[in-house]
């Protein structure tokens, strides 16, 4: 997956005169902070160079994860056609770009972002290229969500790992109150990210939410550590991306986990492929999360006819049936 052409061109324009050594150093610092999940009150992207490092090294991957999550939502809820978006912890507008791509009929968006440097670049990238009527608002996700109007789609992508655990329940409650239809949460596909998603899932189900994706049920998650639920999306690396990360491979796999919780139930429930398929001659083994709340591997062979053909086409993260 690649960035939309207008976004990629905007990023290239912003980065073309940035010295590579400075970009490399900022990228290393940013990566260390994310991996450590530091919650010391300092913004990961509080400075202009940090934002540019993010654009070069992380934006393509986070966009791919967000876009894939929205694809799963549209597959589970084909009736969902949001006209409004409220994105909390908006970064440089990743969710705005992905949502506008998924639903061209999106009319308005409110993007809440604490970092002035990030807001400035996000506004610059979107100006004149996205038709959505967008408002950028300075705000801390944990304290500044009062006064906003509810939106059809409310989102928080790669945000919860920056929030102190004690603040998460109140934040989730606020986000759900602002959701007129669907709340989308996207997190890194790590065991810790999965645990945060599980906590959010439990709280939202208790509040009456329906899980649209990825789970085909509202039962407790059947996976037991050290196993965990996550997905992956392959991302093409630009030349600058490879130079900044000192990488040789022209692609990377972004692992992520997400939750789409809706006020409306999904019209159908289908099993979800929750691991890479194991394909052999005339057979395929899929690890499936089932609508009855169970999970496990299932063998499909040519004797299964059309079901086998569907299983052969299914990829990690797809619905089956």
C-alpha positions as CSV (number, residue, x, y, z in Angstrom):
1,X,0.0,0.0,0.0
2,X,1.2,3.5,-0.8
3,X,0.1,7.0,0.3
4,X,-2.5,8.8,-2.0
5,X,-0.6,10.6,-4.7
6,X,-1.5,14.2,-3.5
7,X,-0.3,13.3,0.0
8,X,2.9,11.7,-1.2
9,X,3.6,14.7,-3.4
10,X,3.0,17.1,-0.4
11,X,5.3,15.1,1.8
12,X,8.0,15.0,-0.8
13,X,7.8,18.8,-1.2
14,X,8.1,19.4,2.5
15,X,11.1,17.1,2.9
16,X,13.1,17.8,-0.3
17,X,15.4,20.4,1.4
18,X,15.7,18.7,4.8
19,X,19.3,17.6,5.5
20,X,19.5,13.8,5.6
21,X,21.7,13.6,8.8
22,X,19.3,15.7,10.8
23,X,16.3,13.6,9.5
24,X,18.1,10.4,10.5
25,X,18.8,11.6,14.0
26,X,15.2,12.8,14.5
27,X,13.9,9.5,13.2
28,X,16.0,7.5,15.6
29,X,14.9,9.6,18.6
30,X,11.2,9.3,17.5
31,X,11.5,5.6,17.1
32,X,13.1,5.2,20.5
33,X,10.3,7.1,22.2
34,X,7.6,5.1,20.4
35,X,9.2,1.8,21.2
36,X,9.6,2.7,24.9
37,X,6.0,4.0,25.0
38,X,7.2,7.0,27.0
39,X,4.5,8.9,28.8
40,X,6.6,11.7,30.3
41,X,4.4,14.6,29.3
42,X,6.6,15.4,26.3
43,X,5.0,15.2,22.9
44,X,6.5,12.6,20.6
45,X,6.2,15.2,17.8
46,X,6.6,18.5,19.5
47,X,9.2,19.9,17.2
48,X,9.3,20.6,13.5
49,X,12.1,18.1,12.7
50,X,10.4,15.3,14.6
51,X,7.3,15.8,12.6
52,X,9.3,15.7,9.3
53,X,11.0,12.5,10.5
54,X,7.5,11.1,11.2
55,X,6.4,12.0,7.7
56,X,9.4,10.3,6.2
57,X,9.4,7.1,8.2
58,X,6.0,6.5,10.0
59,X,3.3,8.2,8.0
60,X,3.2,5.5,5.2
61,X,2.8,2.7,7.7
62,X,0.3,4.4,9.9
63,X,-1.8,5.4,6.9
64,X,-1.7,1.8,5.7
65,X,-2.9,0.5,9.0
66,X,-5.7,3.1,9.3
67,X,-6.8,2.5,5.7
68,X,-6.9,-1.2,6.2
69,X,-9.0,-0.8,9.4
70,X,-11.5,1.4,7.5
71,X,-11.6,-1.2,4.7
72,X,-12.6,-3.9,7.3
73,X,-15.3,-1.5,8.7
74,X,-16.8,-0.9,5.2
75,X,-16.8,-4.7,4.6
76,X,-18.6,-5.4,7.8
77,X,-20.9,-2.4,7.7
78,X,-21.6,-1.6,4.0
79,X,-24.5,0.6,5.1
80,X,-22.2,3.0,7.0
81,X,-21.7,6.2,5.0
82,X,-20.2,8.8,7.4
83,X,-20.7,12.5,6.7
84,X,-18.7,13.8,9.7
85,X,-15.4,12.8,11.4
86,X,-14.0,13.7,14.8
87,X,-10.4,12.5,15.0
88,X,-8.7,12.8,18.4
89,X,-4.9,12.8,18.4
90,X,-5.0,13.6,14.7
91,X,-1.3,13.8,14.0
92,X,-0.7,15.2,10.5
93,X,-4.2,14.2,9.3
94,X,-3.6,10.5,8.6
95,X,-7.2,9.5,9.5
96,X,-8.6,12.5,7.5
97,X,-6.8,11.3,4.4
98,X,-7.8,7.7,4.8
99,X,-11.4,8.5,5.6
100,X,-11.8,10.9,2.6
101,X,-10.4,8.1,0.5
102,X,-12.7,5.5,1.9
103,X,-15.8,7.7,1.8
104,X,-15.5,10.5,-0.8
105,X,-18.9,11.8,0.4
106,X,-17.4,12.8,3.8
107,X,-18.4,16.5,4.3
108,X,-16.7,17.8,7.5
109,X,-14.0,16.9,9.9
110,X,-12.8,18.1,13.3
111,X,-9.2,17.2,14.0
112,X,-7.9,17.5,17.6
113,X,-4.1,17.6,18.0
114,X,-2.0,19.0,20.8
115,X,1.2,19.7,18.9
116,X,1.3,23.0,17.1
117,X,4.0,21.8,14.8
118,X,1.9,18.8,13.8
119,X,-1.2,20.9,13.2
120,X,0.7,23.3,11.0
121,X,2.1,20.6,8.7
122,X,-1.2,18.7,8.7
123,X,-3.1,21.8,7.6
124,X,-0.4,22.5,4.9
125,X,-0.7,19.0,3.5
126,X,-4.5,19.1,3.3
127,X,-5.0,22.6,2.1
128,X,-6.3,22.6,-1.5
129,X,-6.1,18.8,-1.9
130,X,-8.9,17.5,0.3
131,X,-12.5,18.7,-0.3
132,X,-13.6,17.9,3.2
133,X,-14.4,21.0,5.3
134,X,-11.8,20.5,8.1
135,X,-11.2,22.3,11.3
136,X,-8.0,21.8,13.2
137,X,-8.3,22.3,17.0
138,X,-5.6,22.5,19.6
139,X,-6.4,20.1,22.4
140,X,-5.2,17.4,24.8
141,X,-7.2,14.2,24.4
142,X,-7.4,13.6,28.1
143,X,-8.8,17.0,29.1
144,X,-10.0,19.0,26.1
145,X,-12.9,17.0,24.6
146,X,-15.8,19.0,26.1
147,X,-17.9,21.1,23.7
148,X,-17.5,19.1,20.6
149,X,-20.4,18.0,18.5
150,X,-21.0,14.2,18.0
151,X,-19.8,12.8,14.7
152,X,-20.7,9.8,12.6
153,X,-17.2,8.5,12.9
154,X,-15.0,9.2,15.9
155,X,-11.4,8.0,15.7
156,X,-8.2,7.7,17.8
157,X,-5.3,6.1,15.9
158,X,-2.0,5.4,17.5
159,X,-3.0,7.5,20.5
160,X,-3.7,5.2,23.4
161,X,-0.1,4.2,23.7
162,X,0.7,7.8,24.6
163,X,-2.0,8.0,27.3
164,X,-1.4,7.0,31.0
165,X,-3.4,3.8,31.7
166,X,-5.4,5.5,34.5
167,X,-6.7,8.0,32.0
168,X,-8.0,5.5,29.4
169,X,-11.4,4.6,30.9
170,X,-12.5,8.3,31.1
171,X,-11.1,9.0,27.6
172,X,-13.0,6.0,26.1
173,X,-16.2,7.1,27.8
174,X,-15.8,10.6,26.3
175,X,-15.1,9.2,22.8
176,X,-18.1,7.0,22.9
177,X,-20.4,9.8,24.0
178,X,-19.2,11.8,21.0
179,X,-19.9,8.9,18.7
180,X,-23.2,9.0,16.8
181,X,-22.5,5.8,14.9
182,X,-19.0,4.3,14.9
183,X,-15.8,4.6,17.0
184,X,-12.6,3.4,15.4
185,X,-9.5,2.8,17.6
186,X,-6.2,1.8,15.9
187,X,-3.1,0.7,17.9
188,X,0.3,-0.8,17.3
189,X,0.1,-4.6,16.7
190,X,2.0,-5.5,19.8
191,X,0.9,-7.5,22.8
192,X,0.6,-4.3,24.8
193,X,-1.5,-2.7,22.0
194,X,-3.8,-5.7,21.9
195,X,-4.3,-5.5,25.7
196,X,-5.3,-1.8,25.4
197,X,-7.8,-2.7,22.6
198,X,-9.2,-5.5,24.8
199,X,-9.7,-3.0,27.7
200,X,-11.5,-0.6,25.3
201,X,-13.5,-3.4,23.8
202,X,-14.7,-4.6,27.3
203,X,-15.7,-1.1,28.3
204,X,-17.5,-0.3,25.1
205,X,-19.5,-3.5,25.1
206,X,-20.6,-2.8,28.7
207,X,-21.8,0.6,27.4
208,X,-24.0,-1.1,24.8
209,X,-21.7,-1.0,21.7
210,X,-21.7,-3.5,19.0
211,X,-18.4,-4.8,17.7
212,X,-18.3,-4.3,13.9
213,X,-14.7,-5.4,13.3
214,X,-12.4,-7.2,13.6
215,X,-14.3,-9.5,16.1
216,X,-17.3,-11.4,14.7
217,X,-18.8,-11.5,18.2
218,X,-19.0,-9.7,21.6
219,X,-17.9,-12.6,23.6
220,X,-14.6,-12.5,25.6
221,X,-11.6,-12.7,23.3
222,X,-10.7,-16.4,22.9
223,X,-6.9,-15.8,22.5
224,X,-4.6,-16.4,25.4
225,X,-1.1,-14.9,25.8
226,X,1.5,-15.4,24.5
227,X,-0.8,-15.4,21.5
228,X,-2.4,-12.0,20.6
229,X,-4.6,-10.6,17.9
230,X,-3.1,-8.4,15.3
231,X,-2.8,-7.8,11.6
232,X,-0.2,-6.6,9.1
233,X,-0.1,-4.5,6.0
234,X,2.9,-4.3,3.6
235,X,4.0,-0.8,2.9
236,X,6.2,0.4,0.0
237,X,9.2,2.4,1.2
238,X,10.3,5.5,-0.8
239,X,13.9,6.2,-1.5
240,X,14.0,8.8,1.3
241,X,12.3,6.4,3.6
242,X,15.0,3.8,3.0
243,X,17.8,6.4,3.4
244,X,16.4,7.8,6.6
245,X,16.0,4.4,8.2
246,X,19.2,3.0,6.6
247,X,17.2,0.1,5.2
248,X,17.9,-2.0,2.2
249,X,14.5,-3.7,1.7
250,X,12.0,-1.6,-0.4
251,X,9.1,-2.5,1.9
252,X,8.1,-3.0,5.5
253,X,5.2,-4.8,7.2
254,X,3.3,-2.6,9.6
255,X,1.6,-4.7,12.4
256,X,-1.5,-3.1,13.9
257,X,-4.7,-3.9,15.8
258,X,-7.9,-2.0,15.7
259,X,-11.5,-2.0,17.0
260,X,-14.6,-0.6,15.3
261,X,-17.5,-0.3,17.7
262,X,-20.9,0.9,16.5
263,X,-24.3,1.8,17.8
264,X,-25.7,-0.3,15.0
265,X,-25.0,-4.0,14.8
266,X,-23.3,-5.4,11.7
267,X,-25.8,-6.9,9.3
268,X,-23.9,-10.2,9.1
269,X,-21.3,-12.0,11.2
270,X,-18.5,-13.9,9.4
271,X,-15.4,-15.5,10.7
272,X,-12.2,-13.5,10.5
273,X,-8.7,-14.8,9.4
274,X,-6.4,-13.9,12.3
275,X,-3.1,-15.2,11.2
276,X,-1.2,-15.7,7.8
277,X,-2.8,-18.5,5.9
278,X,-0.9,-21.8,5.6
279,X,-1.2,-22.9,2.0
280,X,-0.3,-26.3,0.6
281,X,-1.1,-28.4,-2.4
282,X,-4.8,-28.7,-2.6
283,X,-5.3,-27.4,0.9
284,X,-5.2,-24.3,3.1
285,X,-5.2,-23.9,6.9
286,X,-6.8,-20.8,8.3
287,X,-6.7,-19.6,11.8
288,X,-10.2,-18.2,12.3
289,X,-12.0,-16.1,15.0
290,X,-15.6,-17.4,14.8
291,X,-19.0,-15.8,15.4
292,X,-19.6,-18.2,18.3
293,X,-16.7,-16.7,20.2
294,X,-14.2,-19.5,19.5
295,X,-10.9,-19.3,17.6
296,X,-8.7,-22.0,16.1
297,X,-7.2,-23.4,12.9
298,X,-9.4,-25.0,10.3
299,X,-8.4,-27.1,7.3
300,X,-10.0,-26.6,3.9
301,X,-9.4,-28.9,0.9
302,X,-10.7,-29.3,-2.6
303,X,-13.4,-31.5,-1.3
304,X,-15.0,-28.4,0.3
305,X,-15.7,-26.9,-3.2
306,X,-16.6,-23.2,-3.2
307,X,-15.7,-22.9,0.4
308,X,-12.2,-24.0,-0.4
309,X,-11.9,-21.5,-3.2
310,X,-13.0,-18.7,-0.8
311,X,-10.5,-20.0,1.7
312,X,-7.7,-19.9,-0.9
313,X,-8.4,-16.3,-1.7
314,X,-8.7,-15.2,2.0
315,X,-5.8,-13.3,3.4
316,X,-4.8,-12.4,7.0
317,X,-7.4,-9.9,8.3
318,X,-10.2,-10.9,5.8
319,X,-13.6,-12.1,6.6
320,X,-14.5,-15.6,5.5
321,X,-18.2,-16.1,4.5
